[in-house]
Amino acid sequence: MKKITIAIDGFSSTGKSTLAKQLAKELEYVYVDTGAMYRAVAYFAMQHNLIEADFFKKEALIEALSDIKLEFKFNSDLGFAEMYLNGENVEKQIRTIEVSNFVSKVAAVSEVRSKLVEQQQEMGTNKAIVMDGRDIGTVVFPNAELKIFMTASAETRAQRRFDELQQKGDNVSYEEVLKNVVDRDYMDTHREDSPLVIADDAIEIDNSYLNKEEQFAAVLELVNDVVKTA
């Protein structure tokens, strides 16, 4: 069967990573969570006191980029790869609401995007890859055979994210999560470098009223159609 590149873009908390993992497992493809890469850089900035609510030492972060080593290491118990920052597993740390509050600011830095996009493109050299993020179909893999753009209402996405954080034991309010979703939407769509937009040839999926199984079945059908004609 012909191997293709699958690019999944969309707003935060639309289930991009969940769908990408499902597809990668079904197709035996490589899965890359680019959001985790930007989260790891944001976490690095937080660790080194380069970003807070009232300041962002952008130039200092740019100078420190050469000190940031990102790796995905497969966890056989979990069935997916986890994010490592300079040799440390930071998968849990990068999923907090605190990191979520800063990741869009960090991702808007052109030098950060340039460094990570280069790494992402190298990962996809041999195709057979599923990658999700904000600019995969427009910047990272503009020639991807299948591009999906996922969306849902801000309220729906906030509720999903709130439920997820509650299950992890994080003490957050729904209002705080909703504000984070709305703020990230604005920053992601208004940044100067590679803003979140739907590619001309992407297929848009609003999953406000779809469960994970329905969504996966619909996208897998799209994959099979593309593979047949590729």
N, C-alpha and C positions, 0 to 999 in steps of 0.2 A: 504494500500500500504506500502511495506517495506521501512523503512527509511535508508538512506545511508549517508556516508560522502563524500563530494565533495571537492577536493583539486585543487585549480587553482594557478599555478605558471607561471612565465614568466618575461620578461624584463619590465623595466619601461615604462609607457605610452602605454601599449598594450591594455588598456581597461579592465583589469582584474576586477577592482572594479565594473564597469558598468555591465559586464556580471554576476558577482556574485550577485549583487543586483537584476538583472532580474530573475535569477534562484531562489533565495531565496523567492522573492515575488510570483512567479508562483507556487513553491512547498510548500510555507508556512514553509520554513526552517529558521533557525537562520543564519544571515549573519555577518561575522567578517572580518573586513578590518585590517589585521595585519600590513600593511604598515602605517596605521594611528597611530598604537601603537609605531612603531619606529620613526615616524615623531614627535610624542609627546615627546619622550625622547630627540630627537635632539633639539626640541624647548625649553625644560627644560634646556638643556645644554647652549643654546644661551642666555636664560634669566639670567642664573647665571654666565655668562662670562667664561664658561668652554671650549668654542670652537669658533674659528675665522679662517679666511683664513690662518693665519700664525702660529696657535698653537691649540693644543687639549689637555686639561688637563684630560686625560683618567682616571688616578687613582682617581682624585677628583670626576669624574662622577660615577665611580664604588662605591665609598664610599657613594655617595648621592642616590643610587638606592632605599634604604629603605624609602627615603622621597618622592618617586614618586608613586602616586596612579593613575592608569588608569581605566577609566570606559567608557562603551558605553551606552548612554541613547537614547532611541527611541524618535524621533521627529515625531509625528503623522502628522504634516503639510507637512513635507518633504517626509515621508514614509520610512525613514531609520534612523539608529542609528548614533548619532554624538559622536565625541571623547571628553572626559572630562579629563583634567589633574588637579589633586588635587582640584576637585570640580568646575573647570572653563571650560566652553565650549571653546575649542581651534580649532574647526573644520576649521574655516576660516584661522587662523594664521598658521596652519601646512601645508597648501597647497601652500605656497609661494615658489618662486624660491630660496629664501635665505635658507629656510629649506631644499629644495631639494638638495642644494649644500653640505649639511652636513650630510644628513641622512645615506648615505652609509658608511661614516666613523664611525658613531655611531653604526650602525647595525653590523659592523665588530667586535665589542667588545664582546668577549665570554661571559662575565658576564651579559651583556645586553641581549644577545640572550637567555641565560639560564633562566633568569628571565621571559622573555616574552613567551618563548616556553612553560614553565610550566603553565602559565596562559592560553595559547591557548589550550593546551591539556585538561585542566580542562573544558574549554568551550565546547569541543566536546565529552564529556563523553557519552551523550545520543544520539549521531548521529544527523540526521536531521539538518545538518549544512553545510553551504557553506563558505569556508575560502579561501582568496587569499593572496598571498605573494611571497616569493622567495624560501622558503624551506618547504612548507606545505606538498607536496607529498613525500619529501625525509627525513624530520626530524620530523615535527610535527605530521603528520598522514601518516606514511609509509604504513599502511594497509588500506588506504582509498579505497573504492570500485570504485571510479572514479577519475582519475587524468588527469587534462588538463594542457598543457604547451603552453603558448601563446607567439607568436613572431611576429615581423614585422621589416621592414628596419628602421635603425636609423633616416633616413630623414623623413619617414612617421610618425614615433612616435614624432619626434621633431615638425613637422608641426601641429599635433593634439594638442600637449601640448601648443604650441605657440598660437594657435587659442583659446584654453580654457583660457589661462592667459589674452589674449587680451580682451575677453568677460568680464572678471572680472575687467578689468581696470588696470591691472598690466603693468607697463612700462618696457617691456623687448624686446630684439631683437631676431629674429629667430636664429642668430648665437650663442647667449648666451644660448638659450634653447638647440640647437643641441650639443653644447659643454657639457652641463650638462648631456644630455642623453648618450653621448659617454663615459664620465668620469664615470658615474654611472654604465654603462655596465661593464666597466673594473674592477671597485672596487667590484661589486657584484659577478663577475665570478672568481676573483682572491683572495678573502679573504680566510684566513686559516680556519675559522670556518664556516661550512655550506655554501660553495659557491653555487651560482646559477648554477644548472645543471638540466638537464631533467631526471626524474626518468625513470628507465628501462621500466616500465609499463604505462607510461604517453602517452596520445594522443596529438601530437603536432598540433597546429593550427596557421598557418601564416595568419593573418587577414589584411595584407597590402592592399588587394583589396576586403575585405568584409565589408559591412555596419553592423551596430549593429543588425538589424533585421535578416540578413542572418546568422550572427554568432550565435545569440541566438537560432534560429531554428535548426541549425546544432548540437549545444551542447545539447539542450533539447532532441533531438532524441537519442543522446548518453546516456543521463540520463535515458530515458525510457527503452532503451535496457538493461542497467545495472540493473535497478530495477526489470525487468522481470526475470532476471537470478540470482539475488542475493539470 
